[in-house]
Amino acid sequence: MTRLRVVVVVPGFPVERDEPGLAAVVDLVERIGRVHDCRVVALRHPPAGRPYTVAGVRVTALGVGTSGGARGRAAVLARGVRAVMSLHRRAPVDLVHGAWLDEPGAVAVLAGRLIRRPVLASVMGGELVALPDIGYGAALGRGGRWTAALALRGADLVTAGASPVLAAVEARRRGPVALAPLGVDLATFRPREGGGPVPPADSARTILWAGGLEPVKDPSAMLRVFARLAPERPWLRLELVGDGALRPFLEGEVGRLGLEGRVGLRGQVARSTMPDRYRGATLLAVTSRHEGQSMVAVEAAACGLPVVGTRVGVLPDLPDAALTVPVGDEPALAAAIAAVLDDQVRMAAMGHAARHIAESRFDLDATSAALFDRYEALVRRRVAPASER
């Protein structure tokens, strides 16, 4: 494989390797850096400063922050394009990858045109979504719609991590698209040693929910669903892992619903502890209103954990491993969780299927290699790699 010079444009990037958030993106960038000469341009976060290194990759932080409106977006685009062009002047770039379709994708397309290099843009979250009741989605604003449309129109290839999101891309774009999920390290996220997918009796009583405590993840729906299940199952507990703006409200809801002692709000935990949390749970529940992919579902599957949740992100792509219901249908979600909890045979079959799907479709080594093949195909179609000039 030819060693390429790749610039990955992202909204923000961690300063420390194990910093919460974006773990799967850091994993991917780390893999890119092992094979190619990779640089990251972080548009809004962290604050501007000297370039720094995370996961073996050099990061340029522009620190535009949360400035909104036309002026803030113009600053993001202008500084982002200048940063990519500056990197290109220092050492010719072969490809620009916009990770997130809106601002990063627009920066990648504009810079790619100026330096005459191919562009890959990836849908990573809510770039094509508008949920006005919770203020979520780039499509809510004219600027978000414009930047996403620019990326859709101008990128040489657009990828998505889940089939429902890919369908949304296909409906908006005439050019090439591809399914390219983020992968998971199968050596780290794996089932219990010698245990199989179903937890032993003394721990087979926990529903795990993991994610940001934000409206788009709808953790309050999880509490209401658990309140439906709990009275007939005194052995059942719910653990919510994550933090966010809704935490004070959720703490109050636990008391209002009479769930004291049955619900654990664990806050943000180290990612290194997540495999054990998956392995110690009975199933993973997902209540999100939208997911670009849902890495928690992929990680849970890799650990042999059944998934029950709303029909979002990658969940429809987990046949036999996930049971899904329409978004917002709490009675159906409670019934689906009960159907898995109360059927050990079904639970075991779902757990085995989950690990098999993770191995066949979400292995980080394989997903990274597939991405690199796409990189090389795009570069070969456009120009000779910088390392061959």
Summary of the structure (lengths in Angstrom):
residues: 389
radius of gyration: 21.3
end to end distance: 15.8
largest distance: 69.5
contacts: 1409
relative contact order: 0.13
helix: 44%
strand: 19%
